[in-house]
């Protein structure tokens, strides 16, 4: 009886541990954060001091957020396959957009470039005098990560045979990178403010001509003068005298 109880307890404990591990894995998966590249010229930096630019990330695609500093995110690029190993770097927080839901695959484009010249050297820096890590020969394919312009020349950051480096764009085929399947967000159309035409001013009445004003003043003064002349005491007395003589 005791053995059965111990066996049952062991089975229950095993089931409980498996459940906890499963829940933990789900919780870990839910904590994965993503950011999307929605702007042009978003660089992946080697460190959070932004002293070294690695390359420009492809617009419309995603990077996985691994950590953050005050102004930058530590991110991972690529899905980590044999031909496209995952690399890490830093991006400015202000240049990427956080994703509320996990993106659909591919998170980052998996594009290969073909060497068109006799050979193409992979260099440590995007300058022709930099040390080369490896040389690919004609028709071999390189895994593309991004591009950068240095001293007027475009360089591609690539991976080949386990080595990373920069290859001169003139030595390989150009990358044909389609937009991510998830459409880019559209910006709302800006409606220009309507300019309201000013209401037409009411026509001002023409002021009376100066001659008409003078005429009116003259008539008024004349009327007042005649009225005074008729009703002054002296004039009234004189009229009465003449009237008496006539009688």
C-alpha positions as a Markdown table, in Angstrom:
| # | Residue | x | y | z |
|---|---|---|---|---|
| 1 | Unk | 0.0 | 0.0 | 0.0 |
| 2 | Unk | 2.8 | 2.4 | 0.9 |
| 3 | Unk | 4.6 | 1.7 | -2.4 |
| 4 | Unk | 1.5 | 2.5 | -4.3 |
| 5 | Unk | 1.2 | 5.8 | -2.4 |
| 6 | Unk | 4.8 | 6.7 | -3.1 |
| 7 | Unk | 4.4 | 5.8 | -6.8 |
| 8 | Unk | 1.3 | 7.9 | -7.1 |
| 9 | Unk | 3.0 | 10.8 | -5.4 |
| 10 | Unk | 5.9 | 10.6 | -7.7 |
| 11 | Unk | 3.7 | 10.5 | -10.8 |
| 12 | Unk | 1.7 | 13.5 | -9.5 |
| 13 | Unk | 5.0 | 15.4 | -8.8 |
| 14 | Unk | 6.3 | 14.6 | -12.3 |
| 15 | Unk | 3.1 | 15.9 | -13.9 |
| 16 | Unk | 3.2 | 19.1 | -11.8 |
| 17 | Unk | 6.8 | 19.8 | -12.8 |
| 18 | Unk | 6.1 | 19.2 | -16.4 |
| 19 | Unk | 3.1 | 21.6 | -16.2 |
| 20 | Unk | 5.3 | 24.3 | -14.5 |
| 21 | Unk | 7.9 | 23.9 | -17.2 |
| 22 | Unk | 5.3 | 24.2 | -19.9 |
| 23 | Unk | 3.7 | 27.3 | -18.3 |
| 24 | Unk | 7.2 | 28.8 | -17.9 |
| 25 | Unk | 7.9 | 28.3 | -21.6 |
| 26 | Unk | 4.6 | 29.9 | -22.5 |
| 27 | Unk | 5.3 | 32.8 | -20.2 |
| 28 | Unk | 8.8 | 33.2 | -21.8 |
| 29 | Unk | 7.3 | 33.2 | -25.3 |
| 30 | Unk | 4.7 | 35.8 | -24.4 |
| 31 | Unk | 7.5 | 38.1 | -23.1 |
| 32 | Unk | 9.2 | 38.3 | -26.5 |
| 33 | Unk | 9.0 | 41.9 | -27.8 |
| 34 | Unk | 9.3 | 43.1 | -31.4 |
| 35 | Unk | 10.0 | 46.4 | -33.1 |
| 36 | Unk | 9.3 | 47.3 | -36.7 |
| 37 | Unk | 11.5 | 49.3 | -39.0 |
| 38 | Unk | 9.1 | 51.9 | -40.5 |
| 39 | Unk | 11.6 | 54.7 | -41.3 |
| 40 | Unk | 14.4 | 55.1 | -43.8 |
| 41 | Unk | 18.1 | 54.9 | -42.8 |
| 42 | Unk | 17.6 | 53.1 | -39.5 |
| 43 | Unk | 21.1 | 51.9 | -38.6 |
| 44 | Unk | 22.1 | 48.8 | -36.6 |
| 45 | Unk | 25.0 | 49.9 | -34.3 |
| 46 | Unk | 27.7 | 47.7 | -32.8 |
| 47 | Unk | 27.4 | 49.2 | -29.3 |
| 48 | Unk | 25.0 | 51.5 | -27.5 |
| 49 | Unk | 27.5 | 54.3 | -27.8 |
| 50 | Unk | 26.5 | 54.6 | -31.6 |
| 51 | Unk | 30.2 | 55.0 | -32.5 |
| 52 | Unk | 30.1 | 52.2 | -35.1 |
| 53 | Unk | 27.4 | 51.9 | -37.7 |
| 54 | Unk | 27.1 | 48.3 | -39.0 |
| 55 | Unk | 24.5 | 48.8 | -41.7 |
| 56 | Unk | 21.0 | 50.1 | -42.5 |
| 57 | Unk | 18.2 | 47.8 | -41.6 |
| 58 | Unk | 15.6 | 46.9 | -44.2 |
| 59 | Unk | 12.5 | 48.9 | -44.0 |
| 60 | Unk | 9.2 | 47.2 | -43.2 |
| 61 | Unk | 10.8 | 44.3 | -41.4 |
| 62 | Unk | 11.2 | 43.4 | -37.7 |
| 63 | Unk | 13.9 | 43.0 | -35.0 |
| 64 | Unk | 13.5 | 41.2 | -31.7 |
| 65 | Unk | 14.1 | 43.3 | -28.6 |
| 66 | Unk | 16.6 | 41.6 | -26.2 |
| 67 | Unk | 17.2 | 44.5 | -23.8 |
| 68 | Unk | 17.3 | 48.3 | -23.6 |
| 69 | Unk | 19.3 | 51.3 | -22.4 |
| 70 | Unk | 18.1 | 54.8 | -21.8 |
| 71 | Unk | 17.9 | 55.7 | -25.5 |
| 72 | Unk | 18.5 | 52.4 | -27.4 |
| 73 | Unk | 17.2 | 48.8 | -27.8 |
| 74 | Unk | 19.5 | 45.8 | -27.9 |
| 75 | Unk | 18.0 | 43.8 | -30.8 |
| 76 | Unk | 18.5 | 40.5 | -32.7 |
| 77 | Unk | 18.3 | 40.4 | -36.5 |
| 78 | Unk | 17.4 | 37.2 | -38.5 |
| 79 | Unk | 15.7 | 34.0 | -37.6 |
| 80 | Unk | 19.0 | 32.2 | -36.8 |
| 81 | Unk | 19.2 | 29.6 | -39.5 |
| 82 | Unk | 22.3 | 27.9 | -41.0 |
| 83 | Unk | 22.5 | 30.3 | -43.9 |
| 84 | Unk | 21.3 | 33.4 | -42.0 |
| 85 | Unk | 22.8 | 33.2 | -38.4 |
| 86 | Unk | 21.3 | 35.7 | -35.9 |
| 87 | Unk | 23.3 | 38.8 | -35.0 |
| 88 | Unk | 22.8 | 41.5 | -32.4 |
| 89 | Unk | 23.2 | 45.2 | -32.3 |
| 90 | Unk | 21.6 | 48.4 | -31.1 |
| 91 | Unk | 18.9 | 50.7 | -32.6 |
| 92 | Unk | 17.6 | 54.0 | -31.5 |
| 93 | Unk | 14.3 | 53.8 | -29.7 |
| 94 | Unk | 13.0 | 56.8 | -31.5 |
| 95 | Unk | 13.6 | 55.2 | -34.9 |
| 96 | Unk | 11.6 | 52.0 | -34.5 |
| 97 | Unk | 8.0 | 51.2 | -33.6 |
| 98 | Unk | 7.0 | 48.6 | -31.0 |
| 99 | Unk | 4.7 | 45.9 | -32.1 |
| 100 | Unk | 1.7 | 45.0 | -29.9 |
| 101 | Unk | 1.4 | 41.5 | -31.5 |
| 102 | Unk | 4.1 | 39.1 | -32.8 |
| 103 | Unk | 4.9 | 39.6 | -36.5 |
| 104 | Unk | 4.4 | 37.0 | -39.2 |
| 105 | Unk | 7.4 | 35.3 | -40.8 |
| 106 | Unk | 9.8 | 36.2 | -42.3 |
| 107 | Unk | 10.8 | 38.6 | -39.5 |
| 108 | Unk | 13.8 | 39.8 | -41.7 |
| 109 | Unk | 14.4 | 39.2 | -45.4 |
| 110 | Unk | 16.5 | 36.1 | -46.3 |
| 111 | Unk | 18.1 | 37.3 | -49.6 |
| 112 | Unk | 21.3 | 36.0 | -51.2 |
| 113 | Unk | 23.7 | 37.9 | -53.5 |
| 114 | Unk | 25.7 | 36.2 | -56.2 |
| 115 | Unk | 29.4 | 37.1 | -56.9 |
| 116 | Unk | 29.6 | 38.5 | -60.5 |
| 117 | Unk | 33.3 | 39.4 | -60.5 |
| 118 | Unk | 36.1 | 37.0 | -60.5 |
| 119 | Unk | 36.3 | 37.2 | -56.7 |
| 120 | Unk | 34.8 | 39.3 | -53.9 |
| 121 | Unk | 36.7 | 39.9 | -50.6 |
| 122 | Unk | 34.7 | 40.2 | -47.4 |
| 123 | Unk | 36.3 | 43.1 | -45.4 |
| 124 | Unk | 36.1 | 44.0 | -41.7 |
| 125 | Unk | 35.1 | 47.6 | -42.5 |
| 126 | Unk | 33.4 | 49.2 | -45.5 |
| 127 | Unk | 36.6 | 50.6 | -47.0 |
| 128 | Unk | 38.7 | 49.0 | -49.7 |
| 129 | Unk | 41.9 | 49.1 | -47.6 |
| 130 | Unk | 40.3 | 47.2 | -44.7 |
| 131 | Unk | 41.6 | 43.7 | -43.9 |
| 132 | Unk | 39.6 | 40.9 | -45.6 |
| 133 | Unk | 38.4 | 37.9 | -43.7 |
| 134 | Unk | 37.5 | 35.7 | -46.6 |
| 135 | Unk | 37.2 | 35.7 | -50.4 |
| 136 | Unk | 34.3 | 34.4 | -52.4 |
| 137 | Unk | 34.8 | 33.5 | -56.0 |
| 138 | Unk | 32.5 | 34.0 | -59.0 |
| 139 | Unk | 29.0 | 32.6 | -58.9 |
| 140 | Unk | 29.1 | 31.9 | -55.1 |
| 141 | Unk | 26.3 | 33.2 | -53.0 |
| 142 | Unk | 26.4 | 35.4 | -49.9 |
| 143 | Unk | 23.7 | 36.0 | -47.3 |
| 144 | Unk | 22.6 | 39.6 | -47.3 |
| 145 | Unk | 21.9 | 41.6 | -44.0 |
| 146 | Unk | 22.0 | 45.3 | -45.0 |
| 147 | Unk | 23.9 | 48.0 | -46.8 |
| 148 | Unk | 25.9 | 51.1 | -45.9 |
| 149 | Unk | 27.5 | 53.9 | -48.0 |
| 150 | Unk | 31.1 | 54.7 | -47.1 |
| 151 | Unk | 33.2 | 57.3 | -48.9 |
| 152 | Unk | 30.7 | 57.3 | -51.8 |
| 153 | Unk | 30.7 | 53.5 | -52.3 |
| 154 | Unk | 27.9 | 51.2 | -51.4 |
| 155 | Unk | 28.8 | 48.1 | -49.4 |
| 156 | Unk | 26.7 | 45.1 | -48.4 |
| 157 | Unk | 27.1 | 43.4 | -45.0 |
| 158 | Unk | 27.0 | 39.7 | -45.7 |
| 159 | Unk | 27.7 | 36.3 | -44.3 |
| 160 | Unk | 29.6 | 33.6 | -46.2 |
| 161 | Unk | 31.0 | 30.3 | -44.9 |
| 162 | Unk | 30.5 | 31.4 | -41.3 |
| 163 | Unk | 32.3 | 34.7 | -41.7 |
| 164 | Unk | 30.8 | 38.2 | -41.7 |
| 165 | Unk | 32.0 | 41.2 | -43.6 |
| 166 | Unk | 31.5 | 43.9 | -46.1 |
| 167 | Unk | 31.6 | 43.3 | -49.8 |
| 168 | Unk | 31.8 | 46.0 | -52.5 |
| 169 | Unk | 28.3 | 46.3 | -54.2 |
| 170 | Unk | 30.0 | 46.4 | -57.7 |
| 171 | Unk | 31.2 | 42.8 | -57.3 |
| 172 | Unk | 27.8 | 41.2 | -56.6 |
| 173 | Unk | 24.2 | 41.2 | -57.7 |
| 174 | Unk | 22.0 | 43.9 | -56.1 |
| 175 | Unk | 19.7 | 42.7 | -53.3 |
| 176 | Unk | 16.1 | 42.2 | -54.4 |
| 177 | Unk | 14.3 | 42.8 | -51.1 |
| 178 | Unk | 10.5 | 42.8 | -51.2 |
| 179 | Unk | 8.4 | 44.6 | -48.6 |
| 180 | Unk | 7.2 | 42.5 | -45.6 |
| 181 | Unk | 3.8 | 40.8 | -46.2 |
| 182 | Unk | 2.3 | 43.0 | -43.5 |
| 183 | Unk | 1.4 | 46.3 | -45.2 |
| 184 | Unk | 3.0 | 49.4 | -43.9 |
| 185 | Unk | 0.7 | 51.7 | -41.9 |
| 186 | Unk | -0.8 | 54.5 | -43.9 |
| 187 | Unk | -0.5 | 58.0 | -42.7 |
| 188 | Unk | -3.8 | 59.9 | -42.5 |
| 189 | Unk | -4.2 | 62.4 | -45.3 |
| 190 | Unk | -3.6 | 66.0 | -44.2 |
| 191 | Unk | -6.5 | 68.2 | -45.3 |
| 192 | Unk | -5.3 | 71.7 | -45.9 |
| 193 | Unk | -7.2 | 74.3 | -43.8 |
| 194 | Unk | -10.0 | 76.0 | -45.7 |
| 195 | Unk | -9.4 | 79.7 | -46.2 |
| 196 | Unk | -12.6 | 81.6 | -45.6 |
| 197 | Unk | -13.0 | 84.4 | -48.0 |
| 198 | Unk | -13.7 | 87.7 | -46.2 |
| 199 | Unk | -17.2 | 88.9 | -46.5 |
| 200 | Unk | -17.5 | 91.9 | -48.9 |
| 201 | Unk | -17.6 | 95.1 | -47.1 |
| 202 | Unk | -20.8 | 97.1 | -47.2 |
| 203 | Unk | -20.6 | 99.9 | -49.7 |
| 204 | Unk | -20.1 | 103.2 | -48.0 |
| 205 | Unk | -22.6 | 105.8 | -48.7 |
| 206 | Unk | -21.2 | 108.7 | -50.6 |
| 207 | Unk | -20.7 | 111.7 | -48.5 |
| 208 | Unk | -22.9 | 114.7 | -49.5 |
| 209 | Unk | -21.0 | 117.0 | -51.9 |
| 210 | Unk | -19.6 | 120.2 | -50.3 |
| 211 | Unk | -21.7 | 122.4 | -52.5 |
| 212 | Unk | -24.9 | 120.8 | -51.3 |
| 213 | Unk | -23.9 | 121.2 | -47.7 |
| 214 | Unk | -23.1 | 124.9 | -48.2 |
| 215 | Unk | -26.5 | 125.4 | -49.9 |
| 216 | Unk | -28.4 | 123.8 | -47.0 |
| 217 | Unk | -26.5 | 125.9 | -44.5 |
| 218 | Unk | -27.2 | 129.0 | -46.5 |
| 219 | Unk | -31.0 | 128.2 | -46.7 |
| 220 | Unk | -31.1 | 127.6 | -43.0 |
| 221 | Unk | -29.3 | 130.8 | -42.1 |
| 222 | Unk | -31.6 | 132.8 | -44.5 |
| 223 | Unk | -34.7 | 131.3 | -43.0 |
| 224 | Unk | -33.6 | 132.2 | -39.5 |
| 225 | Unk | -32.7 | 135.7 | -40.6 |
| 226 | Unk | -36.1 | 136.3 | -42.2 |
| 227 | Unk | -37.9 | 134.9 | -39.1 |
| 228 | Unk | -35.9 | 137.2 | -36.9 |
| 229 | Unk | -36.6 | 140.2 | -39.2 |
| 230 | Unk | -40.4 | 139.6 | -39.1 |
| 231 | Unk | -40.7 | 139.2 | -35.4 |
| 232 | Unk | -38.3 | 141.8 | -34.0 |
| 233 | Unk | -40.1 | 144.4 | -31.8 |
| 234 | Unk | -39.1 | 147.3 | -34.0 |
| 235 | Unk | -40.6 | 145.7 | -37.1 |
| 236 | Unk | -43.9 | 144.9 | -35.4 |
| 237 | Unk | -44.4 | 148.5 | -34.2 |
| 238 | Unk | -43.7 | 149.9 | -37.7 |
| 239 | Unk | -46.2 | 147.7 | -39.3 |
| 240 | Unk | -48.8 | 148.7 | -36.8 |
| 241 | Unk | -48.3 | 152.5 | -37.5 |
| 242 | Unk | -48.6 | 152.1 | -41.2 |
| 243 | Unk | -51.8 | 150.2 | -40.7 |
| 244 | Unk | -53.3 | 152.9 | -38.6 |
| 245 | Unk | -52.5 | 155.7 | -41.1 |
| 246 | Unk | -54.1 | 153.7 | -43.9 |
| 247 | Unk | -57.3 | 153.5 | -41.9 |
